[in-house]
Amino acid sequence: MNMKTVTPIARTRAFATVFLKEVRENLRDRRTITSAFLTGPLLGPIIMVMLLNITLNRQLDKAENPLPVPVSGAEYAPNLINALKAEGIVPRPAIANPELAVRKQDADVVLRISPDYATAWRKGEAVQVELIYDSSQRDANASVERLSNVVETYARQQGAMRLVSRGLSPSTAWPVVAAKRDQATAQARAALVFSILPYFFVLTVFMGGMYLAIDLTAGERERQSLEPLFANPVPRWKILAGKLAAICTFSAASLLISLVAFGVVGRFVPTEKLGMELDLGLRFSGQVLLLMLPLIVLLAALQSMVAAFAKSYREAQMYVSLLMFVPILPSILLSTMPIKAQGWMYAVPLLGQHLGIMQLLRGDGVTAEQLGLCLIGSLAASVLGVLVTARLYQSERLAISG
Amino acid sequence: MIEVKDLHKAFGAVKAVDGVSFKARDGEITGLLGPNGAGKTTTLRMLYTLMTPDRGQVIVDGIDAAQDALAVRRELGVLPDARGLYKRLTARENIDYFARLHGLPEDLMANRREALVNALDMVGFADRRTEGFSQGQRVKTAIARALIHDPRNVILDEPTNGLDVMATRALRQFMQHLKNEGRCVLFSSHIMQEVGALCDRVVVIANGRVVADESPAALREQTGEANLEDAFVKIIGSEEGLAA
């Protein structure tokens, strides 16, 4: 070894050096790989397919199949029973305690016809039949609605016949008729089902970079490598920049895999059975990617920031997991409070992405203004996040392991 | 050459370093001796600019650390108290990472790395991932990456900590080797024999202050104790007597 002093050489390589080392090291970590390239991006599409298939099949089943309904007092109203049978409802023998049976989910709905039905019918008075059900059993709602519709249709038919037999036009009894004209496009109906999709994308980005972000500070500190790293003649912000870039690369890769998976899955979801249209193709993926880009940086900065506060890897893992609930907020907010999207909302990070992706799913597309607001708002937030993290990184305490 | 002038550093009410001054010269091994908690590690951390002193000055090869921390770091090879390696990288990759952070060109990096791998007797494990390395293998790797940029000044914080007899002997020889190359070697220790056997100069620190700055021989003479350990106890003891 000679003793000539080292001349200061190209320091711009520091960023690339840190970036490449982090990527290489994390590509060797099975847990990071699984989270970033497997569970993270594929969990969403798989859950989506499962949920959709279950709900679709269930709804289709209920609409087409014979519906068995326990009926008590069937003998009092043979005509009504015949009308029910004609609509595919199969009357079953009466059961002892209909209320309990419904609550215990032994039956979706029970029909009770009172003994004075026949008498009242003959006198031409209004008679009552009871539908016993439990509306908290969402599963039963389709059956209840179907039975109730059949009963009401039967009642209207009979009413009309009575009016005609008295020489009156049936329209006297129904002066106003509400005609429903649903303006939802096939795509918009699909969007309702897919409103959870934006969250899956955010979650994917989150999980893609999570382990890197934790490793970046808490991990380095725990295995005592941060102090030697900082002894190198490289400004800390360059080290941070390289690490943030590595996090962003992993989460972007996660998002890409997820978009591809959704694109593939979108072809196999039988949305057309529900009269829906769903386009998860290239155009959609490209626009989602654009919307999510600033968010990738923001989440990387936030995760690193939160992890930097932790003393150990485990602690950091806990903080970051808690942070994972933040992206759910816009989804919850929008589903519980059906607020109309205002322009400024697009500038709010996470909320903007949620609204934008929903627009894309509905087939409305995003306007240049909405896109601009979304990008600028999220970009500003991510710059702020990076600056705060960089400041945190300057702290003397950060490097000390013990 | 490393020069430290009147360093102060407090953490809250605790004065970790309370006016430390000394010089570590080229071609000499300087030992920073002191009991645990005396302020050795904090002093060294200010030297390699991980911490900023509350007061005082650090000068390395004529460069003021407060003026140009990066230039100072370039002149230093540091084995800190924390010597964590990247467990998913091999020993060679660990060394290369630091070499690139120093901006070494690839060919020069390869030459220096192989020279260090040979000098530190690392050939047998240099291509293994560092997960599961023995303490000795860890320290060797950490030293190799600290010296990859051929620094004139070498700072080692308790380098023999946790090493077995053979590894300790090898490390001491390596430090002699560094000294013979004309480098300025500064290391901290709380082991008297080590300091006595290796050092040209001993700086004794207790309670954040320098209580002696002599050659080992002069230290023995000054205290009237033939044994360095007795001399050390006498110095520290009298200091504690004064403080009480």
Interface residues (C-beta under 8 A of the other chain):
Chain A: M1 N2 M3 K4 T5 V6 P8 I9 A10 R11 R13 A14 T17 V18 K21 R24 E25 N26 R28 D29 E220 R223 Q224 S225 L226 E227 P228 L229 F230 A231 N232 P233 V234 P235 E396 A399 I400 S401 G402
Chain B: Y48 L50 M51 T52 L70 A71 R73 R74 E75 L76 V78 L79 P80 D81 A82 R83 G84 L85 Y86 K87 R88 L89 E93 Y97 F98 R100 L101 H102 G103 L104 P105 R112 A115 A142 R145 A146 H149 D150 P151 R152 E181 G182 R183
